[in-house]
Amino acid sequence: MSKYIVKGGNKLNGEVIVQGSKNAALPILAATVLNQSESVIENIPDIHDVDIMIKILKSIGCCVKKEGNTLIVDSSNINSVEVSEALVREMRSSIILLGALLSKHKETIFSYPGGCDIGLRPIDIHLKGLRKLGAVIEESHGFIHCKAEKLYGSSINLDFPSVGATENIMLAASLAEGETVIRNAAKEPEIIDLQNFINTMGGEVKGAGTSMVSIKGVRKLNSVKYRVTSDRIVAGTYIVASCITGGKILLRNIPMEDMRTVCYKLAETGCNITNYDNGEILVKSSKIIQPIESLITQPYPGFPTDMQAQILSLLTVANGTSVINETIFESRYKHVPELIRMGAKIKIEGRIAIIQGVENLLGAEVDSTDLRGGAAMVLAGLRAQGDTIVNHIHHIDRGYENFAGNLRNLGAIIKRQED
């Protein structure tokens, strides 16, 4: 079991170059199977989820080469449409390959996906959308078997603006006959990045970032070179790291347009964020962290659920009482008992968290319960008095590149220990 040992009390100062986006890179890697050619993708984060996606691509016959933060994927010799159950169970985002494989190879077999246990994330919306395109789908014994001699454009209304379902339908429709229109589509920036990638290959997708996305199917997609956008959630995590420790951090390679809601809420806590035109922001913390009267997680452009755990850690040391309403995932407060072990005062009422700020947290041995919850525990440890041991940090490895190293470069005392 891997763990972080964090000694609290140091203000973080310095600069961080923000990594490529996990949630953009994974669907783009899935899309590489569509062109049956070579794709060169830059700014890929060095994280566990990407490693799993690389293993999946190799397992179905792709040739994948890694050169620093660039991946070269050759999908010309795919020889399998069945994805390893063990790999699928390790990462939920693997389900995004379903639409791509179905579109290009007319058949695919998947087990139900795994990933962080943060609540129900049914894939019914994905399957319903693919059926509208003409897929025949059988579900039995924990497996999904999809077939389609041909996919046809369709009008699809999503019951919920699911990011994964929007992406899966976009991938499936890219080579379908006719035009597909997705209504109530997810608006996340990662949808725009996927659209841009498909269009760079020669696809015809428009409307990403709005509630209606249209995809005109094309006969063939081409080889491509593309750079993935930066990770807005990782950037937000480092902003909170500055705020919770009373530090001052310059963040480079920032997708600022995608982060305005997060920055507005952090400004309510007293954090001063200066945005520069060159993709940099300067974060200056406040001596007194102010509470947030109401924070509600919502689909983009609302406050992202993926930042809820980190800002909750910050609010445990605010000067007053804050209220968070988690509307996306019903089990996303699993990190709260761990924060309480550190002296936080938090009450959970259904999907509402009421946080009464304390003067300081105390170091303790805690668990990383999921990807963002694990990052939140490290942030709490940076502020706490004494040492904090964060166990099960494989969750954090899923989404943060060189997390401990970047924090050490900012002045944190943190080390990784392998048992």
Number of C-alpha atoms within 10 A of each C-alpha: 9 13 20 21 20 27 21 24 17 16 20 25 20 16 20 19 14 25 26 25 24 29 25 21 27 22 26 27 25 26 26 31 28 27 22 19 17 20 24 19 22 19 18 24 26 20 17 19 25 21 13 19 22 21 15 21 25 16 18 19 16 24 17 17 13 13 8 11 13 18 19 19 25 23 23 16 13 18 12 16 20 17 20 15 16 12 18 21 17 15 19 17 22 25 24 24 29 27 31 29 27 28 29 21 19 18 22 23 22 22 21 18 21 18 17 16 14 18 12 10 15 10 14 11 21 22 22 18 24 29 17 18 24 17 25 15 17 12 13 8 7 10 14 16 18 23 20 19 12 16 25 19 22 22 14 21 17 18 12 14 20 20 19 20 26 26 27 27 28 31 31 31 30 34 28 24 17 15 19 25 22 24 19 18 27 28 22 22 22 28 26 22 23 25 26 20 24 24 17 16 21 18 21 18 24 17 17 25 19 15 13 17 24 22 27 19 23 16 10 14 20 17 18 20 13 17 15 24 24 27 25 27 25 24 24 22 21 25 28 26 32 26 31 31 25 21 22 24 23 19 21 19 19 26 20 19 10 18 20 14 16 21 20 14 16 24 18 14 21 18 26 18 19 12 14 12 7 9 13 20 22 18 25 20 27 19 13 15 24 22 23 22 12 12 19 16 19 14 17 17 17 15 21 20 21 20 21 22 25 28 26 28 29 24 28 30 27 24 17 16 20 21 21 21 19 23 14 19 16 14 14 23 22 17 24 23 17 22 26 16 15 23 20 24 19 21 15 15 9 11 15 16 19 20 24 19 24 16 10 16 25 19 24 20 16 23 20 25 27 22 22 28 30 26 30 29 27 31 27 31 33 29 27 25 17 15 19 25 23 24 20 18 22 17 22 22 18 22 25 27 19 14 16 19 15 18 23 14 14 21 15 22 19 22 15 14 13 7 5
